[in-house]
């Protein structure tokens, strides 16, 4: 069990959440409030995980933001706009779910389920 917790940080977070919830129940915190809190934190982690997924999606590839006009000499040194096929090949890459997104989605999903269980008790 200890090896599993060391290998996967999400498991250690889940164990910590369960221990904290048990302690708060023992200190007479209402289960409805605790369930609502778990649910809200779970929703926040799900949204944060989706931000991590979208962040690695190359959404702004090919965009150029020009703020000021440049002289002809300055414009010569600027990088040229990429071709449409280059931009399309980058944007059409498969979706990547990195370790931070996987962590947030896993712990957030567990917290949502725990919040529903605690609220329905």
C-alpha positions as CSV (number, residue, x, y, z in Angstrom):
1,X,0.0,0.0,0.0
2,X,2.8,2.4,0.8
3,X,4.5,1.7,-2.5
4,X,1.3,2.5,-4.3
5,X,1.0,5.8,-2.5
6,X,4.7,6.7,-3.3
7,X,4.3,5.9,-7.0
8,X,1.0,7.8,-7.5
9,X,0.5,11.2,-5.9
10,X,-3.2,11.1,-6.6
11,X,-3.6,8.2,-4.2
12,X,-1.9,10.1,-1.4
13,X,-4.2,13.0,-2.0
14,X,-7.2,10.7,-1.9
15,X,-6.1,9.1,1.3
16,X,-5.5,12.6,2.8
17,X,-8.9,13.8,1.8
18,X,-10.6,10.7,3.4
19,X,-8.6,11.2,6.6
20,X,-9.5,14.9,6.8
21,X,-13.2,14.1,6.1
22,X,-13.3,11.5,8.8
23,X,-11.7,13.9,11.3
24,X,-14.2,16.6,10.4
25,X,-17.1,14.2,10.9
26,X,-15.7,13.2,14.3
27,X,-15.5,16.9,15.3
28,X,-19.3,17.2,14.5
29,X,-19.1,19.1,11.2
30,X,-22.4,18.6,9.4
31,X,-22.1,16.1,6.6
32,X,-24.1,18.3,4.2
33,X,-21.6,21.1,4.6
34,X,-18.7,18.7,4.2
35,X,-20.3,17.1,1.1
36,X,-20.9,20.5,-0.5
37,X,-17.3,21.6,0.2
38,X,-15.9,18.4,-1.3
39,X,-18.2,18.8,-4.4
40,X,-17.0,22.4,-4.9
41,X,-13.4,21.5,-4.6
42,X,-13.9,18.6,-7.0
43,X,-15.5,20.9,-9.6
44,X,-12.7,23.3,-9.3
45,X,-10.1,20.5,-9.9
46,X,-12.1,19.3,-12.9
47,X,-12.1,22.8,-14.4
48,X,-8.4,23.1,-13.6
49,X,-7.7,19.8,-15.3
50,X,-9.6,20.9,-18.4
51,X,-7.5,24.1,-18.5
52,X,-4.3,22.0,-18.5
53,X,-5.7,19.9,-21.3
54,X,-6.7,22.9,-23.4
55,X,-3.5,24.7,-22.6
56,X,-1.5,22.0,-24.4
57,X,-3.8,22.1,-27.4
58,X,-2.0,24.7,-29.5
59,X,-5.1,26.9,-29.7
60,X,-3.2,30.1,-30.6
61,X,-0.8,28.6,-33.2
62,X,-0.5,30.8,-36.2
63,X,-1.9,33.9,-34.6
64,X,0.1,37.1,-34.9
65,X,-0.5,40.1,-32.7
66,X,0.8,43.4,-34.1
67,X,0.7,46.3,-31.6
68,X,2.7,49.0,-33.4
69,X,3.7,49.8,-36.9
70,X,7.2,49.0,-37.8
71,X,9.5,50.6,-40.2
72,X,10.6,48.7,-43.3
73,X,14.0,47.8,-41.8
74,X,12.4,46.4,-38.6
75,X,9.8,44.5,-40.7
76,X,12.5,42.7,-42.6
77,X,13.9,41.0,-39.5
78,X,10.5,39.8,-38.3
79,X,9.8,36.1,-38.7
80,X,7.5,35.3,-41.7
81,X,4.0,34.0,-41.2
82,X,3.9,30.2,-41.2
83,X,2.1,28.4,-44.0
84,X,-1.4,27.1,-43.5
85,X,-0.3,23.5,-43.8
86,X,2.3,24.0,-41.0
87,X,-0.3,25.5,-38.7
88,X,-2.8,22.8,-39.5
89,X,-0.4,20.0,-38.8
90,X,0.3,21.4,-35.4
91,X,-3.3,22.1,-34.6
92,X,-4.5,18.7,-35.7
93,X,-2.2,16.8,-33.3
94,X,-3.9,14.4,-30.9
95,X,-5.1,15.7,-27.5
96,X,-2.4,15.3,-24.8
97,X,-3.4,14.8,-21.2
98,X,-0.3,15.6,-19.1
99,X,0.3,14.4,-15.5
100,X,-1.1,17.6,-13.9
101,X,-4.4,17.2,-15.8
102,X,-4.6,13.5,-15.0
103,X,-4.0,14.3,-11.3
104,X,-6.7,17.1,-11.2
105,X,-9.2,15.0,-13.1
106,X,-8.7,11.9,-10.9
107,X,-8.8,13.7,-7.5
108,X,-11.6,16.0,-8.7
109,X,-13.7,13.1,-9.8
110,X,-13.2,11.3,-6.5
111,X,-14.1,14.5,-4.6
112,X,-17.3,14.9,-6.6
113,X,-18.4,11.3,-5.9
114,X,-17.5,11.7,-2.2
115,X,-19.4,15.0,-2.1
116,X,-22.5,13.3,-3.6
117,X,-22.3,10.4,-1.1
118,X,-21.9,12.7,1.9
119,X,-24.7,15.0,0.8
120,X,-27.1,12.1,0.3
121,X,-26.4,10.5,3.7
